[in-house]
């Protein structure tokens, strides 16, 4: 029998709201995933703990099939009232779907990168929206892996899930320290390119056809000296205005798609 929640004082409601905070996610080992499309991707790669749904908010009747998929994946199904869903939702204009999943914890040894990998390394990213956008680019470009070095924001942040449009569950992701990441790349003979405005080497002139990792840094400070000194090459994106850098997610997209172009993955009509 499906449980129904109508009270805002229900302990489940309080727990779901508390999972917006990182310390609570870490303590409970859970993260929130909201939205029909995002849940479709999440269910294809993860095991949900519980699915909360509000039929009056569901926009298309066929979306109710998601209940069967969640049940088959082992999720507990919980129906909630509109008032309750508006409380537990973290997005504007909620569509009536929200679930809890175990936190993502993956190390570099879990990655399967293939013979000619294209890897994105992200150091110290602070803004969840930027990390989510980078995940979307990584998914669209089919990168081999995304490695988070010393992250400030965590993968379980609801805004990362939202900004990634669910790509978080499609991209091979790992978390590691900066030193361990560079050591891992060296052992696998993967060239490291450090993105920085502090070089005259334009990114289109750099050979990205072999195994390569593109490293990008935090929004304010960029890559640490460790990466700038440890990388095989520094690369820059030409800037012709008064601002000396691009948003990190935009810069990552330009670099990744240049690599795809050189590898002849992008086909032009």
Order of alpha helices (4+ residues) and beta strands (2+ residues): beta-alpha-alpha-beta-alpha-beta-alpha-beta-alpha-beta-beta-alpha-beta-alpha-beta-alpha-beta-beta-alpha-beta-alpha
